[in-house]
Amino acid sequence: MEHAVREYYSSNRALKDFFTAPELDRAFGEALAEFFSKHLCEFDKPVLLELGAGRGILARDILNYYRENYPQLFKNIKYYIYEFSPYLIEKQKQVLRNFPNVEWVENLPKIEGIIFSNEFFDTLPVHIIKGNKELYIDDSGNEIWLNVQDERINEYINRMGYNGLDQVLEVCLDCIDFLKKISESLIQGYHMVIDYGYTSEELPRFPEGTVVAYRDHKVIKDFTKGAGSVDITAHVNFSALIEYGKDFGLETILFQNQRDFLMHIPTFLNELEKLSWEEDAGSVERLSRLKTMLVSMGDKFKVLLQRKLS
Ligand SMILES: C[S@@+](CC[C@H](N)C(=O)[O-])C[C@H]1O[C@@H](n2cnc3c(N)ncnc32)[C@H](O)[C@@H]1O
């Protein structure tokens, strides 16, 4: 999965399939920027570090918002991007060419500020488990179920209380490893994940697991075919991020669905209100896109904010 995802995002297919909240409307980035500004003022030299920046749209909207509304913060802020696709880095550099405070990093630097991502964790590879068997795919794309070999998988299932569940489980060890890296990178500050996902209580809603592949915005049922040319994703297990975060000094201070999160940000509410009074086609379209963030994405997407304990 790791290899397939990397290959996929390094090709021009990557620009065709994903369609995310920041791509829907700048109101998403502006709401995040406003939310972050309240925390960034705690730091002398504030840093934002975005994981997996796609086309760079979110970075552009956040920085534009600071330039217009918080000029002092805009002057001080450093914006790092951690991205593995050379193809997307080129796109990001074009979109962000007017922002000298943006820098691309190959490893997570030590920072004081906020590390955040939108639809990044769902791209990290998962182990697919049923009972004591793990799914493997051979070179011809055939499914083979073998005994679980990595002891960390059993430890995870025990710790999360999933023992004996009669359903497919997805274990994202890379998510845990990434959480550790994030914590090590934060001298002090916050970590925010926005993604589609579930909690342990919601697990029974996904008896066959959540891994799917997309091509041209359509679900490809058999994700074992076409690896590298399809976008493979798995829902994020937020209970695991909350539980394992404790090991790395990451204390959860907010966990909401995207609708409730956005509805608490005045910038977003003002934009909704303003657009609802306008009658021109552009405003009507924008209003409908904002509603998509609240309605169809609103429940499915969750927002987790963790604070690094020093
Ligand atoms: C679905 S896109 C989301 C893009 C953007 N955050 C947005 O909301 O539009 C996933 C992004 O994460 C990047 N990515 C996925 N796995 C990665 C990894 N292991 N390391 C660095 N970047 C990764 C992809 O190249 C892509 O930019």
The ligand as a Tripos MOL2 file, in Angstrom:
@<TRIPOS>MOLECULE
LIG
   27    29     1     0     0
SMALL
NO_CHARGES

@<TRIPOS>ATOM
      1 C1         -5.4790   13.4240   -0.3580 C.3       1 LIG1
      2 S1         -4.1000   14.4600   -0.5490 S.3       1 LIG1
      3 C2         -4.5860   15.8240    0.5010 C.3       1 LIG1
      4 C3         -3.9580   17.0970    0.0530 C.3       1 LIG1
      5 C4         -4.3010   18.3500    0.8700 C.3       1 LIG1
      6 N1         -3.9520   18.2070    2.2600 N.3       1 LIG1
      7 C5         -5.7460   18.7450    0.7330 C.2       1 LIG1
      8 O1         -6.4660   18.7080    1.7190 O.co2     1 LIG1
      9 O2         -6.1430   19.0960   -0.3780 O.co2     1 LIG1
     10 C6         -2.7830   13.6720    0.3870 C.3       1 LIG1
     11 C7         -1.4820   14.4430    0.3750 C.3       1 LIG1
     12 O3         -0.5500   13.8100    1.2620 O.3       1 LIG1
     13 C8          0.6790   13.5290    0.5600 C.3       1 LIG1
     14 N2          1.2390   12.3190    1.1990 N.ar      1 LIG1
     15 C9          0.6390   11.1040    1.3020 C.ar      1 LIG1
     16 N3          1.4280   10.2610    1.9990 N.ar      1 LIG1
     17 C10         2.5500   10.9480    2.3350 C.ar      1 LIG1
     18 C11         3.7340   10.6260    3.0720 C.ar      1 LIG1
     19 N4          3.9160    9.4080    3.5710 N.pl3     1 LIG1
     20 N5          4.6650   11.5870    3.2400 N.ar      1 LIG1
     21 C12         4.4740   12.8360    2.7460 C.ar      1 LIG1
     22 N6          3.3860   13.2090    2.0400 N.ar      1 LIG1
     23 C13         2.4250   12.2740    1.8290 C.ar      1 LIG1
     24 C14         0.2400   13.3700   -0.8870 C.3       1 LIG1
     25 O4          1.2760   13.4970   -1.8050 O.3       1 LIG1
     26 C15        -0.7980   14.5050   -0.9850 C.3       1 LIG1
     27 O5         -0.1770   15.7560   -1.1110 O.3       1 LIG1
@<TRIPOS>BOND
     1     1     2 1
     2     2     3 1
     3     2    10 1
     4     3     4 1
     5     4     5 1
     6     5     6 1
     7     5     7 1
     8     7     8 2
     9     7     9 1
    10    10    11 1
    11    11    12 1
    12    11    26 1
    13    12    13 1
    14    13    14 1
    15    13    24 1
    16    14    15 ar
    17    14    23 ar
    18    15    16 ar
    19    16    17 ar
    20    17    18 ar
    21    17    23 ar
    22    18    19 1
    23    18    20 ar
    24    20    21 ar
    25    21    22 ar
    26    22    23 ar
    27    24    25 1
    28    24    26 1
    29    26    27 1
@<TRIPOS>SUBSTRUCTURE
     1 LIG1         1 GROUP 0 **** ****
